[in-house]
Each structure stands twice: as C-alpha cells, then as structure tokens.
C-alpha cells in the first residue's frame, strides 16, 4: 500500500468529507474509490479507442445486413 500527500482546495475537501460521511465511509475510502472510478473510466475510453482503430465499417454493414427484419417488440420503440 502506498501513501500520497495531496493538495486539495479546502472547499473540495469539505465537500468530499460531507459526501464520505453521508455514504458512511472514511475519507480515505471515498478518495480511493473516486480515484479507482476515474482510472476505470480512462482505461475504458482507451480500450474503446483501440478497438475502434481495428474495426471495419464493411464488417458492421455485413453484420447489420444479416440481422433479421422483424418489427420491434412493444416498448422498444424510441
């Protein structure tokens, strides 16, 4: 486990403390969870971009053409 000293604006830290208290977790656990969520979001974005770089539009067209032509189920319409 590592330690990290952060400089956090007072107003942001106070809000983080309040939210942590409302969630009934320590400020440490709240900040660790917030960092984990941000890292996951960035990693997901990088993964999607990498997959997109290898995609082929022709393959999508073929996949869509192979889809059955049936009416939407009730509740599926926009």
N, CA, C and O atoms as CSV, one atom per row, in Angstrom:
chain,resi,resn,atom,element,x,y,z
A,1,UNK,N,N,0.864,-1.160,0.000
A,1,UNK,CA,C,0.000,0.000,0.000
A,1,UNK,C,C,0.911,1.223,0.000
A,1,UNK,O,O,1.945,1.240,0.669
A,2,UNK,N,N,0.518,2.241,-0.754
A,2,UNK,CA,C,1.304,3.466,-0.856
A,2,UNK,C,C,0.590,4.633,-0.198
A,2,UNK,O,O,-0.632,4.633,-0.051
A,3,UNK,N,N,1.370,5.619,0.191
A,3,UNK,CA,C,0.836,6.869,0.725
A,3,UNK,C,C,1.067,7.964,-0.296
A,3,UNK,O,O,2.044,7.923,-1.044
A,4,UNK,N,N,0.175,8.944,-0.335
A,4,UNK,CA,C,0.301,10.050,-1.269
A,4,UNK,C,C,-0.257,11.308,-0.610
A,4,UNK,O,O,-1.412,11.339,-0.186
A,5,UNK,N,N,0.568,12.334,-0.530
A,5,UNK,CA,C,0.107,13.612,0.021
A,5,UNK,C,C,-0.507,14.426,-1.113
A,5,UNK,O,O,0.122,14.622,-2.153
A,6,UNK,N,N,-1.715,14.892,-0.916
A,6,UNK,CA,C,-2.410,15.678,-1.932
A,6,UNK,C,C,-2.682,17.079,-1.427
A,6,UNK,O,O,-2.953,17.289,-0.244
A,7,UNK,N,N,-2.608,18.021,-2.326
A,7,UNK,CA,C,-3.052,19.384,-2.018
A,7,UNK,C,C,-4.432,19.528,-2.638
A,7,UNK,O,O,-4.580,19.540,-3.860
A,8,UNK,N,N,-5.428,19.635,-1.790
A,8,UNK,CA,C,-6.819,19.700,-2.231
A,8,UNK,C,C,-7.401,21.036,-1.759
A,8,UNK,O,O,-7.251,21.394,-0.591
A,9,UNK,N,N,-8.061,21.774,-2.653
A,9,UNK,CA,C,-8.702,23.015,-2.210
A,9,UNK,C,C,-9.657,22.742,-1.039
A,9,UNK,O,O,-10.345,21.722,-0.995
A,10,UNK,N,N,-9.671,23.678,-0.106
A,10,UNK,CA,C,-10.489,23.499,1.103
A,10,UNK,C,C,-11.949,23.197,0.780
A,10,UNK,O,O,-12.553,22.318,1.395
A,11,UNK,N,N,-12.508,23.913,-0.170
A,11,UNK,CA,C,-13.924,23.720,-0.493
A,11,UNK,C,C,-14.185,22.315,-1.041
A,11,UNK,O,O,-15.203,21.705,-0.712
A,12,UNK,N,N,-13.287,21.800,-1.864
A,12,UNK,CA,C,-13.457,20.457,-2.414
A,12,UNK,C,C,-13.295,19.403,-1.322
A,12,UNK,O,O,-14.039,18.424,-1.281
A,13,UNK,N,N,-12.322,19.607,-0.442
A,13,UNK,CA,C,-12.096,18.648,0.637
A,13,UNK,C,C,-13.286,18.610,1.583
A,13,UNK,O,O,-13.682,17.537,2.039
A,14,UNK,N,N,-13.850,19.752,1.879
A,14,UNK,CA,C,-15.020,19.793,2.763
A,14,UNK,C,C,-16.193,19.055,2.137
A,14,UNK,O,O,-16.906,18.311,2.811
A,15,UNK,N,N,-16.386,19.268,0.841
A,15,UNK,CA,C,-17.478,18.570,0.159
A,15,UNK,C,C,-17.225,17.061,0.150
A,15,UNK,O,O,-18.147,16.271,0.351
A,16,UNK,N,N,-15.972,16.666,-0.083
A,16,UNK,CA,C,-15.628,15.239,-0.071
A,16,UNK,C,C,-15.888,14.643,1.307
A,16,UNK,O,O,-16.404,13.531,1.420
A,17,UNK,N,N,-15.533,15.379,2.347
A,17,UNK,CA,C,-15.799,14.897,3.718
A,17,UNK,C,C,-17.291,14.702,3.958
A,17,UNK,O,O,-17.710,13.703,4.542
A,18,UNK,N,N,-18.084,15.659,3.505
A,18,UNK,CA,C,-19.534,15.553,3.686
A,18,UNK,C,C,-20.102,14.343,2.955
A,18,UNK,O,O,-20.911,13.597,3.506
A,19,UNK,N,N,-19.676,14.157,1.722
A,19,UNK,CA,C,-20.177,13.020,0.939
A,19,UNK,C,C,-19.728,11.705,1.577
A,19,UNK,O,O,-20.518,10.767,1.678
A,20,UNK,N,N,-18.476,11.629,2.004
A,20,UNK,CA,C,-17.992,10.416,2.666
A,20,UNK,C,C,-18.808,10.117,3.912
A,20,UNK,O,O,-19.160,8.967,4.173
A,21,UNK,N,N,-19.103,11.149,4.669
A,21,UNK,CA,C,-19.914,10.972,5.880
A,21,UNK,C,C,-21.316,10.470,5.527
A,21,UNK,O,O,-21.838,9.568,6.182
A,22,UNK,N,N,-21.922,11.054,4.492
A,22,UNK,CA,C,-23.252,10.615,4.056
A,22,UNK,C,C,-23.237,9.156,3.604
A,22,UNK,O,O,-24.194,8.414,3.826
A,23,UNK,N,N,-22.139,8.760,2.967
A,23,UNK,CA,C,-22.008,7.380,2.476
A,23,UNK,C,C,-21.528,6.412,3.554
A,23,UNK,O,O,-21.442,5.204,3.336
A,24,UNK,N,N,-21.218,6.976,4.726
A,24,UNK,CA,C,-20.755,6.177,5.870
A,24,UNK,C,C,-19.467,5.418,5.558
A,24,UNK,O,O,-19.320,4.241,5.889
A,25,UNK,N,N,-18.537,6.128,4.911
A,25,UNK,CA,C,-17.207,5.579,4.647
A,25,UNK,C,C,-16.179,6.605,5.104
A,25,UNK,O,O,-16.494,7.780,5.289
A,26,UNK,N,N,-14.953,6.145,5.282
A,26,UNK,CA,C,-13.888,7.072,5.655
A,26,UNK,C,C,-13.537,7.952,4.460
A,26,UNK,O,O,-13.818,7.601,3.314
A,27,UNK,N,N,-12.923,9.092,4.739
A,27,UNK,CA,C,-12.494,9.975,3.658
A,27,UNK,C,C,-11.461,9.251,2.796
A,27,UNK,O,O,-11.427,9.441,1.581
A,28,UNK,N,N,-10.624,8.426,3.414
A,28,UNK,CA,C,-9.642,7.644,2.666
A,28,UNK,C,C,-10.339,6.710,1.679
A,28,UNK,O,O,-9.982,6.662,0.501
A,29,UNK,N,N,-11.332,5.971,2.165
A,29,UNK,CA,C,-12.048,5.038,1.286
A,29,UNK,C,C,-12.770,5.787,0.175
A,29,UNK,O,O,-12.811,5.319,-0.963
A,30,UNK,N,N,-13.335,6.931,0.491
A,30,UNK,CA,C,-14.025,7.730,-0.521
A,30,UNK,C,C,-13.056,8.165,-1.612
A,30,UNK,O,O,-13.358,8.038,-2.799
A,31,UNK,N,N,-11.887,8.682,-1.216
A,31,UNK,CA,C,-10.912,9.152,-2.204
A,31,UNK,C,C,-10.334,8.001,-3.026
A,31,UNK,O,O,-10.130,8.147,-4.231
A,32,UNK,N,N,-10.067,6.865,-2.391
A,32,UNK,CA,C,-9.561,5.699,-3.126
A,32,UNK,C,C,-10.592,5.241,-4.157
A,32,UNK,O,O,-10.234,4.917,-5.289
A,33,UNK,N,N,-11.865,5.214,-3.772
A,33,UNK,CA,C,-12.929,4.824,-4.702
A,33,UNK,C,C,-13.049,5.814,-5.848
A,33,UNK,O,O,-13.241,5.412,-6.995
A,34,UNK,N,N,-12.939,7.104,-5.552
A,34,UNK,CA,C,-13.020,8.132,-6.597
A,34,UNK,C,C,-11.875,7.979,-7.592
A,34,UNK,O,O,-12.082,8.101,-8.800
A,35,UNK,N,N,-10.670,7.711,-7.094
A,35,UNK,CA,C,-9.527,7.503,-7.979
A,35,UNK,C,C,-9.743,6.255,-8.834
A,35,UNK,O,O,-9.475,6.270,-10.035
A,36,UNK,N,N,-10.223,5.186,-8.221
A,36,UNK,CA,C,-10.460,3.940,-8.963
A,36,UNK,C,C,-11.492,4.139,-10.067
A,36,UNK,O,O,-11.331,3.614,-11.169
A,37,UNK,N,N,-12.549,4.893,-9.780
A,37,UNK,CA,C,-13.571,5.159,-10.786
A,37,UNK,C,C,-13.004,5.955,-11.954
A,37,UNK,O,O,-13.324,5.668,-13.108
A,38,UNK,N,N,-12.176,6.942,-11.675
A,38,UNK,CA,C,-11.576,7.755,-12.730
A,38,UNK,C,C,-10.619,6.924,-13.583
A,38,UNK,O,O,-10.635,7.023,-14.810
A,39,UNK,N,N,-9.789,6.109,-12.939
A,39,UNK,CA,C,-8.863,5.249,-13.668
A,39,UNK,C,C,-9.633,4.278,-14.569
A,39,UNK,O,O,-9.256,4.068,-15.721
A,40,UNK,N,N,-10.701,3.694,-14.047
A,40,UNK,CA,C,-11.510,2.762,-14.838
A,40,UNK,C,C,-12.127,3.458,-16.046
A,40,UNK,O,O,-12.163,2.889,-17.137
A,41,UNK,N,N,-12.608,4.678,-15.862
A,41,UNK,CA,C,-13.206,5.421,-16.973
A,41,UNK,C,C,-12.174,5.699,-18.063
A,41,UNK,O,O,-12.465,5.542,-19.248
A,42,UNK,N,N,-10.981,6.109,-17.671
A,42,UNK,CA,C,-9.927,6.396,-18.644
A,42,UNK,C,C,-9.450,5.135,-19.350
A,42,UNK,O,O,-9.207,5.155,-20.557
A,43,UNK,N,N,-9.315,4.045,-18.614
A,43,UNK,CA,C,-8.901,2.776,-19.217
A,43,UNK,C,C,-9.960,2.284,-20.200
A,43,UNK,O,O,-9.623,1.756,-21.260
A,44,UNK,N,N,-11.231,2.452,-19.859
A,44,UNK,CA,C,-12.313,2.038,-20.749
A,44,UNK,C,C,-12.284,2.864,-22.023
A,44,UNK,O,O,-12.446,2.322,-23.117
A,45,UNK,N,N,-12.082,4.162,-21.895
A,45,UNK,CA,C,-12.008,5.030,-23.071
A,45,UNK,C,C,-10.860,4.608,-23.978
A,45,UNK,O,O,-11.026,4.550,-25.196
A,46,UNK,N,N,-9.701,4.311,-23.403
A,46,UNK,CA,C,-8.550,3.875,-24.189
A,46,UNK,C,C,-8.841,2.542,-24.880
A,46,UNK,O,O,-8.460,2.352,-26.035
A,47,UNK,N,N,-9.513,1.617,-24.185
A,47,UNK,CA,C,-9.852,0.320,-24.757
A,47,UNK,C,C,-10.795,0.482,-25.949
A,47,UNK,O,O,-10.603,-0.149,-26.988
A,48,UNK,N,N,-11.807,1.325,-25.794
A,48,UNK,CA,C,-12.775,1.535,-26.875
A,48,UNK,C,C,-12.086,2.160,-28.094
A,48,UNK,O,O,-12.342,1.755,-29.228
A,49,UNK,N,N,-11.220,3.139,-27.859
A,49,UNK,CA,C,-10.500,3.770,-28.969
A,49,UNK,C,C,-9.594,2.768,-29.680
A,49,UNK,O,O,-9.480,2.787,-30.905
A,50,UNK,N,N,-8.953,1.896,-28.908
A,50,UNK,CA,C,-8.088,0.872,-29.512
A,50,UNK,C,C,-8.896,-0.103,-30.356
A,50,UNK,O,O,-8.478,-0.478,-31.452
A,51,UNK,N,N,-10.048,-0.512,-29.849
A,51,UNK,CA,C,-10.925,-1.416,-30.599
A,51,UNK,C,C,-11.451,-0.731,-31.854
A,51,UNK,O,O,-11.558,-1.355,-32.910
A,52,UNK,N,N,-11.780,0.557,-31.735
A,52,UNK,CA,C,-12.301,1.311,-32.863
A,52,UNK,C,C,-11.259,1.377,-33.984
A,52,UNK,O,O,-11.608,1.313,-35.162
A,53,UNK,N,N,-9.994,1.504,-33.618
A,53,UNK,CA,C,-8.926,1.605,-34.615
A,53,UNK,C,C,-8.805,0.329,-35.449
A,53,UNK,O,O,-8.314,0.367,-36.577
A,54,UNK,N,N,-9.251,-0.794,-34.896
A,54,UNK,CA,C,-9.153,-2.069,-35.609
A,54,UNK,C,C,-10.461,-2.475,-36.279
A,54,UNK,O,O,-10.525,-3.512,-36.939
A,55,UNK,N,N,-11.492,-1.672,-36.114
A,55,UNK,CA,C,-12.799,-2.014,-36.683
A,55,UNK,C,C,-12.868,-1.738,-38.176
A,55,UNK,O,O,-12.098,-0.943,-38.715
A,56,UNK,N,N,-13.795,-2.404,-38.825
A,56,UNK,CA,C,-14.018,-2.206,-40.251
A,56,UNK,C,C,-15.493,-1.903,-40.486
A,56,UNK,O,O,-16.362,-2.660,-40.053
A,57,UNK,N,N,-15.771,-0.812,-41.161
A,57,UNK,CA,C,-17.155,-0.441,-41.431
A,57,UNK,C,C,-17.855,-1.482,-42.290
A,57,UNK,O,O,-19.053,-1.711,-42.125
A,58,UNK,N,N,-17.137,-2.108,-43.194
A,58,UNK,CA,C,-17.743,-3.140,-44.036
A,58,UNK,C,C,-18.251,-4.296,-43.181
A,58,UNK,O,O,-19.298,-4.874,-43.475
A,59,UNK,N,N,-17.529,-4.630,-42.143
A,59,UNK,CA,C,-17.958,-5.699,-41.245
A,59,UNK,C,C,-19.242,-5.337,-40.520
A,59,UNK,O,O,-20.094,-6.196,-40.294
A,60,UNK,N,N,-19.382,-4.081,-40.158
A,60,UNK,CA,C,-20.611,-3.633,-39.492
A,60,UNK,C,C,-21.787,-3.721,-40.455
A,60,UNK,O,O,-22.869,-4.175,-40.084
A,61,UNK,N,N,-21.571,-3.288,-41.683
A,61,UNK,CA,C,-22.647,-3.361,-42.683
A,61,UNK,C,C,-23.084,-4.805,-42.901
A,61,UNK,O,O,-24.280,-5.077,-43.009
A,62,UNK,N,N,-22.138,-5.728,-42.967
A,62,UNK,CA,C,-22.473,-7.146,-43.158
A,62,UNK,C,C,-23.239,-7.693,-41.953
A,62,UNK,O,O,-24.181,-8.471,-42.104
A,63,UNK,N,N,-22.826,-7.278,-40.766
A,63,UNK,CA,C,-23.498,-7.729,-39.550
A,63,UNK,C,C,-24.936,-7.210,-39.510
A,63,UNK,O,O,-25.861,-7.945,-39.166
A,64,UNK,N,N,-25.113,-5.936,-39.864
A,64,UNK,CA,C,-26.460,-5.366,-39.885
A,64,UNK,C,C,-27.323,-6.027,-40.956
A,64,UNK,O,O,-28.509,-6.264,-40.729
A,65,UNK,N,N,-26.748,-6.327,-42.110
A,65,UNK,CA,C,-27.500,-6.966,-43.191
A,65,UNK,C,C,-27.961,-8.360,-42.786
A,65,UNK,O,O,-29.005,-8.823,-43.246
A,66,UNK,N,N,-27.204,-9.025,-41.941
A,66,UNK,CA,C,-27.567,-10.376,-41.502
A,66,UNK,C,C,-28.612,-10.371,-40.394
A,66,UNK,O,O,-29.151,-11.423,-40.048
A,67,UNK,N,N,-28.903,-9.206,-39.837
A,67,UNK,CA,C,-29.896,-9.127,-38.765
A,67,UNK,C,C,-31.294,-9.370,-39.318
A,67,UNK,O,O,-31.598,-8.911,-40.419
A,68,UNK,N,N,-32.148,-10.073,-38.593
A,68,UNK,CA,C,-33.496,-10.333,-39.084
A,68,UNK,C,C,-34.307,-9.051,-39.203
A,68,UNK,O,O,-34.150,-8.130,-38.401
A,69,UNK,N,N,-35.151,-8.999,-40.183
A,69,UNK,CA,C,-36.014,-7.832,-40.413
A,69,UNK,C,C,-37.365,-8.106,-39.764
A,69,UNK,O,O,-38.297,-8.578,-40.413
A,70,UNK,N,N,-37.453,-7.803,-38.477
A,70,UNK,CA,C,-38.694,-8.040,-37.718
A,70,UNK,C,C,-39.105,-6.748,-37.028
A,70,UNK,O,O,-38.287,-5.857,-36.798
A,71,UNK,N,N,-40.357,-6.670,-36.712
A,71,UNK,CA,C,-40.879,-5.493,-36.026
A,71,UNK,C,C,-40.334,-5.424,-34.600
A,71,UNK,O,O,-39.994,-6.447,-34.006
A,72,UNK,N,N,-40.255,-4.212,-34.060
A,72,UNK,CA,C,-39.803,-4.028,-32.682
A,72,UNK,C,C,-40.808,-4.618,-31.711
A,72,UNK,O,O,-42.003,-4.689,-31.995
A,73,UNK,N,N,-40.308,-5.035,-30.574
A,73,UNK,CA,C,-41.179,-5.513,-29.510
A,73,UNK,C,C,-41.856,-4.310,-28.859
A,73,UNK,O,O,-41.294,-3.214,-28.874
A,74,UNK,N,N,-43.023,-4.483,-28.301
A,74,UNK,CA,C,-43.670,-3.372,-27.602
A,74,UNK,C,C,-42.752,-2.818,-26.518
A,74,UNK,O,O,-42.180,-3.570,-25.730
A,75,UNK,N,N,-42.622,-1.506,-26.489
A,75,UNK,CA,C,-41.765,-0.861,-25.518
A,75,UNK,C,C,-40.355,-0.599,-26.013
A,75,UNK,O,O,-39.603,0.122,-25.357
A,76,UNK,N,N,-39.964,-1.177,-27.178
A,76,UNK,CA,C,-38.629,-0.963,-27.716
A,76,UNK,C,C,-38.543,0.244,-28.629
A,76,UNK,O,O,-37.440,0.659,-28.985
A,77,UNK,N,N,-39.652,0.811,-29.012
A,77,UNK,CA,C,-39.642,1.955,-29.937
A,77,UNK,C,C,-39.103,3.184,-29.220
A,77,UNK,O,O,-39.243,3.326,-28.005
A,78,UNK,N,N,-38.494,4.054,-29.982
A,78,UNK,CA,C,-37.979,5.304,-29.415
A,78,UNK,C,C,-39.111,6.268,-29.158
A,78,UNK,O,O,-38.880,7.379,-28.681
